[in-house]
């Protein structure tokens, strides 16, 4: 029995699970392996193999498979860094690190990148080739998980001397931040268990998959996972994963506190947060009698109590964002964000509504009812609008009905959610044909500022100022996954976005950039 819980106590503890809730105020997620101790009164588990050979057990959903291009399930994706490698990896502070990329060059206009590869091998001993990289990236363009990253990637093709050439339709100062896409063998792009070039290989020879450490791994990096073999346990649902972690042999789980499926954890553990890039925001219908008024739109941001929303519905695993970028990213200015924070009373919006003679005006607030958490957030927003003097009608519908209302613009304001690309590209909101241009929020000026920011990250300040002053998009927060681990077993763990077992090869981007091409 694990976590130091004796067999005689198991039945009693299992019966008490229904009362095991986590007070959001009792902990704060950090990236430092914070342990939640204040209210825990049970025995403290110390891993027996800390000083010797590491033993590690992880969990997965068999039906989801192990293909990074085909699954979006975060439980399985937590394993992918152990199996696969990408051209680059991105740490939790959005710094980029070369992995499969040995060297790269960038044209003066920042629209053509050439990447040269390390002498890496897949787990079957075959070389990772430029053909594999190009084929994977072109397949990722059609992947629902990665498609958004290719909005400005025009072509991916083979270059000279075993290189891969990527051309973009706008200048992109930091294209590599988008290229942390796991590389697969060209011949296995549609397989459920494709080979990778990572430190572990998937062994399914016995019918019970496990991860085996590669003795022939092409690079020698320091890893938090050092076990010679990692046992895999079958997942059924969130409560079963929680129970397996608390009472049986399971060492790490990735959970989504912002999901209806989340189950609270109540045991001794170490805890990290792992940002997932999911962006919760409001957007206006530009034909709305209320939100077509610029002064009302721009006042909306001051009525949103982001910190309360994050604490109440995301259990602390959400970061309030008063700008349309992750607060962890280098594109987010905390000083600038404070200018658009909640005003504490909602008076700014109330005054704007009154000044525009819109008191009592009806407002339809649309939200996707398939997600109960979003419904709760939308109701809080609706209350803020009501307090400002508007007559709010909640339109809580799901599935095709929700999409129909989006298409027909039968709403005034909508609560949206999307997964922003790591470079916080906003162009899809403001491009006339952009995938996120709902409610007619496309705008030539804002689109131009969005693309200028891709060319020079110093322009994000101007972009964010204009987006917030305009008000057609109002940020709320970015959410994170919770990573629970056995105390003392994974002391070097440093989860980053899409990368629970993040590691680097000790090489910098400056060292990899060889020249500027004409």
C-alpha positions in Angstrom: 0.0 0.0 0.0 1.3 3.4 -0.9 1.4 7.0 0.5 2.0 5.5 3.9 -1.7 4.5 4.3 -2.2 1.2 6.1 -4.5 -1.4 4.7 -6.7 -1.2 7.8 -7.4 2.5 7.1 -8.3 2.1 3.4 -12.0 1.4 3.8 -12.5 4.2 6.2 -10.7 6.7 4.0 -12.5 5.6 0.9 -15.8 6.2 2.7 -14.7 9.7 3.6 -13.7 10.8 0.1 -17.1 12.5 -0.5 -16.1 15.0 2.2 -12.6 15.5 0.8 -12.7 19.0 -0.7 -9.9 21.4 -1.2 -10.4 24.9 -0.1 -9.0 27.2 -2.8 -7.6 29.5 -0.2 -5.6 26.7 1.5 -2.9 26.5 -1.3 -1.5 28.5 -4.2 -0.3 26.6 -7.2 3.3 27.4 -8.1 6.0 25.9 -10.2 8.1 25.0 -7.3 6.6 21.7 -6.2 4.5 23.3 -3.5 3.1 20.8 -1.0 -0.3 21.2 0.4 0.2 20.5 4.1 -2.0 22.9 6.1 -5.1 20.7 6.5 -3.6 17.3 5.8 -3.5 15.2 9.0 -2.7 11.7 7.5 0.6 10.0 7.4 3.4 11.4 5.3 4.7 9.1 2.6 8.4 9.0 1.8 9.3 7.2 -1.3 11.5 4.1 -0.5 13.7 4.5 -3.6 14.8 8.1 -3.3 18.5 7.1 -2.7 18.5 4.2 -5.1 16.9 3.1 -8.4 13.8 5.2 -9.2 10.5 3.3 -9.6 7.8 5.2 -11.4 4.2 4.4 -12.3 2.1 6.6 -14.6 -1.5 6.3 -16.0 -3.1 6.5 -19.5 -6.3 6.0 -21.4 -5.8 3.1 -23.9 -8.5 4.3 -26.2 -6.8 7.7 -26.6 -3.6 6.2 -28.0 -0.1 7.8 -28.0 -0.1 9.8 -31.2 0.5 13.5 -30.4 -1.2 14.6 -33.7 -4.4 12.6 -32.9 -5.1 13.0 -29.2 -5.8 16.1 -27.1 -6.3 14.2 -23.9 -4.0 15.7 -21.2 -3.6 12.5 -19.3 -1.9 10.8 -22.2 -0.1 13.9 -23.3 1.6 14.1 -20.0 3.7 11.1 -21.2 4.6 12.5 -24.6 7.8 14.3 -23.5 9.2 10.9 -22.5 8.5 9.4 -25.9 8.9 12.2 -28.4 11.1 15.2 -29.2 10.5 18.3 -31.2 12.7 20.8 -33.0 12.4 23.1 -29.9 11.0 22.9 -26.4 9.5 25.8 -24.4 9.9 26.2 -20.7 7.3 27.6 -18.2 8.6 31.2 -18.8 8.1 30.8 -22.6 11.9 30.6 -23.2 12.7 28.5 -26.3 15.4 25.7 -26.2 16.8 23.7 -29.2 16.2 20.0 -29.1 16.2 18.2 -32.5 17.3 21.5 -34.1 21.1 21.6 -34.2 21.4 25.0 -36.1 19.0 27.3 -37.8 19.1 30.5 -39.9 16.6 33.2 -40.5 16.2 35.5 -43.5 16.5 39.3 -43.1 12.8 39.7 -43.7 12.0 37.0 -41.0 9.8 35.1 -43.4 12.2 32.1 -44.3 13.7 29.8 -41.7 16.1 27.0 -42.4 16.5 24.2 -39.7 19.4 21.7 -39.6 19.0 18.6 -37.5 20.9 16.9 -34.8 22.1 13.3 -35.4 19.1 11.9 -33.6 17.6 8.4 -33.8 14.1 7.0 -33.3 13.8 4.2 -30.8 14.2 1.6 -33.6 17.7 3.0 -34.3 16.7 4.7 -37.5 17.7 8.3 -38.1 15.4 11.3 -37.6 15.4 12.9 -41.1 14.3 16.1 -42.6 11.6 14.1 -44.4 10.2 13.0 -41.0 10.2 16.6 -39.7 8.6 18.1 -42.8 6.0 15.3 -43.0 5.1 15.7 -39.3 4.7 19.5 -39.4 2.6 19.3 -42.6 0.4 16.7 -40.9 0.2 18.9 -37.8 -1.3 21.6 -40.0 -4.5 19.4 -40.1 -4.4 18.4 -36.5 -7.1 19.9 -34.3 -4.5 20.3 -31.5 -1.9 22.2 -33.6 -3.7 23.7 -36.5 -3.9 27.2 -35.0 -0.1 27.5 -35.0 -0.1 27.3 -38.8 -2.1 30.5 -39.5 0.9 32.2 -40.9 3.1 29.3 -41.9 2.9 29.2 -45.7 5.0 26.2 -46.6 7.1 23.5 -44.9 9.5 21.9 -47.3 12.9 20.1 -47.7 16.0 22.2 -48.1 19.6 21.5 -49.0 21.9 19.4 -47.0 19.2 17.6 -45.0 17.5 20.8 -43.8 13.9 21.8 -43.4 12.7 25.2 -44.7 9.6 27.0 -43.4 8.2 30.0 -45.1 5.7 32.3 -43.5 3.3 34.9 -45.0 4.2 37.6 -42.5 7.5 38.3 -40.7 7.9 36.2 -37.6 10.6 37.1 -35.1 10.1 34.0 -33.0 8.8 31.2 -35.2 10.7 28.5 -33.1 8.3 29.0 -30.2 5.6 27.3 -32.3 7.8 24.3 -33.2 7.6 22.3 -30.0 5.5 19.8 -32.0 6.5 16.1 -31.4 8.3 14.7 -34.5 7.1 11.2 -35.7 8.4 8.9 -38.4 6.9 9.8 -41.8 5.5 6.3 -42.2 3.7 6.3 -38.9 1.9 9.6 -38.8 -1.5 7.9 -38.5 -0.5 5.1 -36.1 -1.8 5.0 -32.5 1.6 4.2 -31.1 4.2 5.8 -33.4 7.9 5.7 -32.6 9.7 8.7 -31.1 13.2 9.9 -30.5 12.7 10.6 -26.7 14.4 8.9 -23.7 11.8 6.2 -23.4 10.2 3.8 -25.9 6.8 2.2 -25.7 7.0 -1.5 -25.1 3.7 -3.3 -25.9 5.2 -6.8 -26.4 3.4 -8.3 -23.4 0.1 -6.7 -24.1 0.5 -4.4 -21.0 2.3 -1.3 -22.3 5.1 0.2 -20.3 7.8 2.7 -21.0 11.4 1.4 -21.2 14.4 3.7 -20.9 16.5 3.7 -24.1 20.1 2.6 -23.6 20.9 4.0 -27.0 19.3 7.4 -26.5 21.1 9.8 -28.8 21.5 12.6 -26.2 22.3 12.7 -22.5 20.0 15.1 -20.7 19.2 15.3 -17.0 15.6 14.1 -16.5 13.2 14.1 -13.6 12.1 10.6 -14.7 15.1 8.2 -14.3 13.4 4.9 -13.9 14.7 2.0 -16.1 11.1 1.1 -16.8 7.8 3.0 -16.1 4.7 0.9 -15.4 1.5 2.2 -17.0 -1.9 1.9 -15.3 -5.1 2.0 -17.2 -7.3 5.1 -16.6 -11.1 4.9 -16.5 -12.2 8.4 -15.3 -11.1 11.3 -13.1 -12.3 9.8 -9.7 -10.7 6.4 -10.5 -7.4 8.2 -11.3 -7.6 10.2 -8.1 -8.3 7.0 -6.1 -5.5 5.1 -7.7 -3.1 7.9 -6.9 -4.2 8.2 -3.3 -4.5 4.5 -2.4 -2.5 2.4 -4.8 0.7 2.4 -6.9 0.6 5.6 -9.0 3.2 8.4 -8.8 2.1 11.3 -11.0 -1.2 12.5 -12.5 -2.2 15.5 -14.5 -5.7 16.8 -13.7 -7.8 19.7 -14.9 -9.3 21.7 -12.0 -11.3 23.7 -14.5 -13.2 20.6 -15.8 -16.5 19.2 -14.8 -14.7 15.8 -14.6 -12.2 17.0 -12.0 -12.0 15.1 -8.7 -10.5 16.7 -5.6 -7.3 15.2 -4.1 -6.9 14.8 -0.4 -3.6 13.1 0.5 0.1 13.9 0.9 1.6 15.0 -2.4 3.8 17.5 -4.2 1.9 19.9 -6.5 2.8 21.9 -9.6 0.7 23.9 -12.0 1.2 23.4 -15.7 -0.2 26.1 -18.0 -2.3 24.8 -20.8 -2.8 27.9 -23.0 -6.6 27.8 -22.6 -7.8 31.4 -22.8 -11.2 32.4 -21.4 -12.5 35.7 -22.7 -15.6 37.8 -23.7 -16.2 39.1 -27.2 -18.8 41.5 -28.5 -21.3 41.4 -31.4 -20.3 44.6 -33.2 -23.9 45.0 -34.3 -25.2 45.1 -30.8 -27.0 48.3 -29.8 -25.0 48.2 -26.5 -21.6 47.0 -27.5 -21.3 48.9 -30.8 -20.8 51.8 -28.4 -17.0 52.1 -27.9 -17.2 53.7 -24.5 -19.3 50.8 -23.2 -17.1 48.1 -24.8 -13.9 49.6 -23.4 -15.5 49.9 -19.9 -16.3 46.2 -19.8 -12.9 45.1 -18.6 -13.3 47.1 -15.4 -16.4 45.1 -14.4 -14.7 41.7 -14.4 -13.5 40.4 -11.1 -10.9 38.0 -12.5 -9.3 36.9 -9.3 -12.6 35.9 -7.7 -13.5 33.9 -10.8 -10.1 32.1 -10.8 -10.4 31.2 -7.2 -14.0 30.2 -7.2 -14.2 28.1 -10.3 -10.6 27.1 -11.2 -9.6 26.2 -7.6 -6.6 28.5 -7.9 -5.4 27.0 -11.2 -6.3 30.0 -13.3 -4.4 33.3 -13.7 -6.5 36.4 -14.1 -5.4 38.2 -17.3 -6.3 41.8 -18.0 -4.4 41.6 -21.3 -4.9 39.1 -24.1 -1.7 37.1 -23.3 -0.6 34.7 -20.7 0.7 36.4 -17.5 3.6 34.0 -17.7 4.6 35.0 -21.2 7.2 37.7 -22.0 4.5 39.5 -23.9 2.5 40.4 -20.8 3.2 43.7 -19.0 2.0 43.6 -15.4 2.2 47.4 -15.2 0.1 47.8 -18.3 -2.3 45.1 -17.1 -3.1 47.0 -14.0 -4.5 49.8 -16.1 -7.3 47.5 -17.2 -8.0 45.6 -13.9 -11.3 45.3 -12.2 -12.1 48.6 -10.6 -13.5 47.0 -7.4 -17.1 48.4 -7.8 -18.1 48.1 -11.4 -18.8 51.9 -11.4 -16.8 52.4 -14.6 -19.1 50.3 -16.7 -22.2 51.6 -14.9 -21.2 55.2 -15.7 -20.5 54.3 -19.3 -23.9 52.6 -19.7 -25.6 55.7 -18.1 -23.6 58.1 -20.2 -24.7 56.4 -23.4 -28.3 56.4 -22.3 -28.5 52.6 -22.3 -29.8 52.0 -18.8 -32.4 49.2 -19.0 -31.3 48.2 -22.5 -31.6 44.4 -23.1 -28.4 42.4 -23.5 -28.2 38.7 -24.7 -25.2 37.0 -23.1 -24.4 33.7 -25.0 -22.5 30.8 -23.4 -21.9 27.2 -24.3 -23.9 25.2 -21.8 -21.9 22.0 -22.6 -19.4 23.4 -20.1 -21.0 24.1 -16.7 -17.9 26.0 -15.5 -18.3 28.5 -18.4 -22.0 28.8 -17.5 -21.1 29.8 -13.9 -18.5 32.3 -15.1 -21.0 33.8 -17.6 -23.6 34.2 -14.9 -21.1 36.2 -12.8 -20.5 38.4 -15.9 -24.3 38.7 -16.3 -24.6 39.9 -12.7 -21.9 42.6 -13.3 -23.8 43.8 -16.4 -27.1 43.8 -14.5 -25.4 45.9 -11.7 -24.3 48.3 -14.4 -27.9 48.9 -15.4 -28.4 46.5 -18.3 -31.3 44.0 -18.7 -29.4 40.8 -19.1 -30.9 37.7 -20.8 -28.7 34.5 -20.4 -28.7 32.4 -23.5 -27.3 29.1 -22.3 -27.3 26.6 -25.2 -25.0 23.9 -26.3 -23.8 21.9 -29.4 -25.2 22.9 -32.8 -27.6 25.5 -31.2 -24.7 27.4 -29.7 -22.8 27.4 -33.0 -26.0 28.5 -34.8 -26.3 31.5 -32.6 -22.6 32.3 -33.2 -23.0 32.1 -36.9 -26.2 34.2 -37.0 -24.9 36.7 -34.4 -28.0 36.5 -32.3 -26.3 37.7 -29.2 -24.8 40.9 -27.8 -21.9 39.4 -25.8 -20.5 35.9 -25.7 -18.2 34.0 -23.3 -15.6 32.3 -25.5 -12.7 29.9 -24.9 -9.8 29.0 -27.1 -6.3 27.6 -26.9 -3.9 30.5 -27.9 -0.7 29.6 -29.6 2.5 30.0 -27.5 3.3 33.3 -29.3 0.0 34.7 -28.2 -1.0 35.5 -31.8 -4.2 37.5 -31.9 -4.5 37.8 -35.7 -7.2 35.1 -35.9 -9.5 37.4 -33.9 -9.2 40.4 -36.2 -8.6 38.9 -39.7 -11.8 39.0 -41.7 -11.4 35.3 -42.5 -9.9 34.5 -39.1 -11.0 31.4 -37.2 -11.9 33.5 -34.1 -13.7 36.3 -35.9 -17.1 35.8 -34.3 -19.5 38.7 -33.8 -17.8 40.7 -36.6 -14.9 41.7 -34.5 -12.5 41.8 -37.5 -10.6 45.0 -37.8 -7.9 46.0 -40.2 -6.0 48.2 -37.8 -6.0 45.6 -35.0 -5.0 42.9 -37.4 -2.1 45.0 -38.6 -1.0 45.5 -35.1 -1.3 41.8 -34.4 1.0 40.8 -37.3 3.4 43.6 -36.4 3.8 42.1 -33.0 4.7 38.7 -34.6 7.6 40.6 -36.3 8.7 42.4 -33.2 7.7 41.4 -29.7 8.2 45.0 -28.5 5.0 45.8 -30.4 2.8 43.7 -28.1 2.5 46.6 -25.7 0.9 48.8 -28.4 -1.3 45.9 -29.6 -2.6 45.2 -26.1 -3.3 48.8 -25.5 -5.3 49.1 -28.6 -7.2 45.9 -28.1 -8.2 46.8 -24.5 -9.1 50.4 -25.4 -11.2 49.1 -28.3 -12.9 46.5 -26.1 -14.3 44.1 -28.7 -12.3 41.3 -26.9 -12.1 41.3 -23.1 -9.7 38.8 -21.5 -10.6 37.0 -18.3 -8.0 34.4 -17.5 -5.6 31.6 -18.6 -6.0 28.2 -17.0 -3.6 25.5 -15.9 -3.5 21.8 -15.2 -2.6 20.5 -11.7 0.3 18.0 -11.6 0.2 15.8 -8.5 3.3 13.7 -7.7 4.5 11.3 -5.0 6.5 13.4 -2.4 10.3 13.3 -3.0 10.2 11.2 -6.2 10.4 13.8 -8.9 12.3 16.6 -7.3 13.6 18.0 -10.6 10.2 18.3 -12.2 9.5 21.6 -13.9 6.3 21.3 -15.9 5.8 23.8 -18.8 3.0 24.3 -21.2 2.2 20.9 -23.0 5.4 19.5 -21.4 5.0 17.9 -17.9 8.5 16.3 -18.0 10.3 19.3 -19.5 14.0 19.1 -20.0 16.7 20.9 -22.1 20.0 19.8 -23.7 21.8 22.8 -22.3 22.0 24.6 -25.6 20.8 28.2 -26.2 19.0 29.7 -29.1 21.9 32.1 -29.5 24.2 29.2 -30.0 21.9 27.6 -32.5 21.4 30.7 -34.7 24.2 30.5 -37.2 23.6 33.4 -39.5 21.2 35.8 -41.1 20.2 34.9 -44.7 19.5 37.5 -47.3 
